[in-house]
Amino acid sequence: MSAIKLYEKELAFQADRRKATTEFIKIASDLWYDKSIEIVLFKNQVIDKNVSDIINLHEYACEFVQKPISIFDSVEILRTINDIQLPPSKLDIGKLTYEYHSDENNYSNVKAFALDKLKSANSRNGITPKDVVLYGFGRIGRLLARELMAKTGKGNQLRLRAIVTRGTLTPETLEKRANLLRTDSVHGQFMGTVDIDFKNKAMYINGTTVHIIEADNPEDIDYTQYGIANALIIDNTGAFRDKEALSRHLKSTGSSQVLLTAPGKEIPNIVHGVNHMEFDPDTNNIFSAASCTTNAITPILKVVDDSLGIKKGHIETIHAYTNDQNLVDNMHGKYRRGRAAALNMVITETGAGKAVAKALPQLMGKLTSNAIRVPVPNGSLAILNLEINSKTSKAALNTIIKKYALEGDLVEQIKYSLSNELVSTDIVGTSAPAIYDSTATIVSEDGKNLVLYIWYDNEFGYSHQVIRLAKYIAKVRRYTYY
């Protein structure tokens, strides 16, 4: 084939691929907005993505599973999903496409395949939507608001009804809070609309009313006057950390459950995907989503311990600076944190090593931990130095982690990175709380010591873990196919 004919063939293929991708985006959007069926591609979100984003995700998928997963296959399966009756669901089109090629000899056509794979979806009971109140509106609170409103759909799951703030609300402070939701220096523009109504003390987010409530004490609020009932209160202030303090939320009229976005005392500390099933929402009404670091390291530690056994280890967290630190040198209640956050690497403590044992009791006393805050605003890295019971190799270990990232209970928690060029800005906006850097892994010659590098978006990834846990607590988890 001549060079010019080859080039023209490549152009034609690219045009066909982009056309198919446009159809993929339309069907995925229709499924979400018309049927409350959310499509993901190996856990990566596809809603509000452009053509290039979707093509890149397919290329990642091919490399990840070492099989040809093309946009043309995905579109064909999406058409079939659109034609069959399914309840509100979350479906991984990458996994379905992968399995269709693996099982293609067992099915006469795509429809027969999809009907068989998704047959259990219709056995799920209906979902009662849950009202949600965000108590506090800081970094995590605003990201939760963004995600809850972006994924409201028909309102079949979590419904953000109110945000509680401290201090007097004025037209100026309401506009400032709205603008912090609209724009974010790390996470960019909110893909939606935010308007304010000071007279009614509300924000209209994507045209939906969210009440802004002023309160200094949780027990003083009557949520029912806002039409809110049986609400899940997500406390992201950090002001209340133990059972007694958090119970104050339950004294407010219209609330029924509390979820703390920080490690808590005397309450279940949960890493969703690892130990959430150990706590029944019918018998517990106060929960903690632990910390961002605990959510990053616990899934990987569980995989290593279940597969190879952990004798002991040390965790060093290279963490983005936080609002707890000083912008310039000044007095601080903790050592070193008083020094300018954007100019210094700062050694400080972390309770992540001990906190892991709350989710994985078998690791009690086996792990030490420390942290270094570094001059980046977001995006962190946990280094796990582990001594294990069973010998392994880098290839064998990576195969183990990859399997858990592809199937099982931790597919939402572990993202498997294949990149040799991964740096901290690359992982910003990743919904998985743990990004396993497969190319950076080190295994000693005797196969008994490991050094693992686990990246995490300490804001975005953690916020998604909070929402996953909130859906479990509220019993609004849809049918999922991963």
Secondary structure, DSSP 8 states (H G I E B T S, - for coil): --HHHHHHHHHHHHHHHHHHHHHHHHHHHHHHHHH-EEEEETTEE-TT--HHHHHHHHHHHHHHHTS---HHHHHHHHHHHHHS---SEEEEHHHHHHHHHHSGGG-SSHHHHHHHHTGGGGGS-----EEEEEE--SHHHHHHHHHHHHT-TTTSSEEEEEEEESS---HHHHHHHHHHHHEETTTEE-SS-EEEETTTTEEEETTEEEEEEE-SSGGG-BGGGGT--SEEEEE-SSS--BHHHHGGGGGSBTEEEEEESS--BSS-B--TTTTGGGS-TTT--EEE---HHHHHHHHHHHHHHHHH-EEEEEEEEEEE--TTS-SSS---SSSSTTS-TTT--EEE---HHHHHHHH-GGGTTTEEEEEEEES-SS-EEEEEEEEESS---HHHHHHHHHHHHHSSTTTTTEEEE--SS--GGGGTT--SSEEEETTT-EE-TTS-EEEEEEEE-TTHHHHHHHHHHHHHHHT---EEE-
